[in-house]
Amino acid sequence: MVVGVAVGALIYLFIYKRDSLAKKIVGSEQLPEPDSQIQWLPVSLRLICIAGGIYFLNNVLWRTTHIISQLALLKAKNAYSNYAPFSPRNILPWVIMFICGVYLLCGAPHFVRWQVKRILQQCKGRTGTT
């Protein structure tokens, strides 16, 4: 029901309100002030980090459920002598991916601060030389 309403609203926007939607996407011909552009930088970087965190955690969750289902099937067959999903070589990449996913899902605050400072220094260096 909710999905149908959302799809209906999107169709309405794309068909009947396409001019106002295009103006919002394209924006005005005048360039915005640099301060307003700088304010969007940390927000956009955090959103990208959160999307990456969701992707990483999705992979970890899928892999974990896959291993659990394999163990359940093998336990039912009583033959898990040949299957070693819990060896350090198999688990270490997923533990690292889980840690990175949680950090990215939190918005990667230290990385975003460092990257914003770095970008601002590069921009100041370029505007000073031109």
PyMOL commands that set and color helices and strands:
alter all, ss='L'
color gray80, all
select helices_A, chain A and resi 2-16+18-26+34-77+88-105+109-129
alter helices_A, ss='H'
color red, helices_A
deselect
rebuild
show_as cartoon
